[in-house]
């Protein structure tokens, strides 16, 4: 039995009347920041929901769509054929926008936690999407892992919203480390209080991961930096080492920043009771269990 999907009244009437129709696919990606990125497989620009949407068939398309009638989580693969295309804008210092390619957006983690909608739209002889109303939604889900990231290509795996039910029970795990994420509502600390701003003091080569800063913003290994101006604005990197002169990044930026480019540094917590108490004075909200014996002691 085919899976029935909702369609607009004008589209149903056009299908029943045997009208000549043209179809195209629409992709809508909503980033965690709230920015919405759209593209479609039609050959020219179209006005969809009062927004001009550009064609993107040359750099991205829908791959395998897997839906079953069981409890298995449905999946959709979106294949980026050319990640050098520019489709994102990162807001840097002073509110200026910096264009990012798909490759830079993937490196910066902009796809992490994104929401994806995949729909089939139809056009009548007037080639106006508004005439036949909203398209038919084929898939809605959350962005997952990036695979096959080589050359100019990459694949984004999108999982259906039922994947949110795939959580460990019980939710809280008895472990020595704190179960809170640093500065989340359970931790209660303010992220703004542990975020510092500085600027690049010396421009590194793109193959290097050491980034010198002009002033020490109290950096901790395990934290993150976010570039806020220059060619790498919007890119986020983890910190694996820090000193009074700079930070060592987990992997290089996509381009060499210029001297004076600004970035913010977010501190980190190693989730131990010692750092929670001595560094952040937040022992009242510590949710680890440091005195539980390790498994090899409990079960010989």
HELIX and SHEET records of a PDB file:
HELIX    1   1 UNK A    9  UNK A   16  1                                   8    
HELIX    2   2 UNK A   93  UNK A   95  5                                   3    
HELIX    3   3 UNK A  102  UNK A  107  1                                   6    
HELIX    4   4 UNK A  161  UNK A  165  5                                   5    
HELIX    5   5 UNK A  191  UNK A  194  5                                   4    
HELIX    6   6 UNK A  273  UNK A  278  1                                   6    
HELIX    7   7 UNK A  283  UNK A  285  5                                   3    
HELIX    8   8 UNK A  295  UNK A  298  1                                   4    
SHEET    1   A 7 UNK A  36  UNK A  40  0                                        
SHEET    2   A 7 UNK A  22  UNK A  30 -1                                        
SHEET    3   A 7 UNK A 115  UNK A 123 -1                                        
SHEET    4   A 7 UNK A 136  UNK A 150 -1                                        
SHEET    5   A 7 UNK A 153  UNK A 160 -1                                        
SHEET    6   A 7 UNK A  75  UNK A  80 -1                                        
SHEET    7   A 7 UNK A  60  UNK A  66 -1                                        
SHEET    1   B 2 UNK A  46  UNK A  48  0                                        
SHEET    2   B 2 UNK A  51  UNK A  53 -1                                        
SHEET    1   C 2 UNK A  86  UNK A  91  0                                        
SHEET    2   C 2 UNK A  97  UNK A 101 -1                                        
SHEET    1   D 7 UNK A 195  UNK A 202  0                                        
SHEET    2   D 7 UNK A 210  UNK A 213 -1                                        
SHEET    3   D 7 UNK A 246  UNK A 249 -1                                        
SHEET    4   D 7 UNK A 236  UNK A 242 -1                                        
SHEET    5   D 7 UNK A 224  UNK A 227 -1                                        
SHEET    6   D 7 UNK A 262  UNK A 266 -1                                        
SHEET    7   D 7 UNK A 195  UNK A 202 -1                                        
END                                                                             
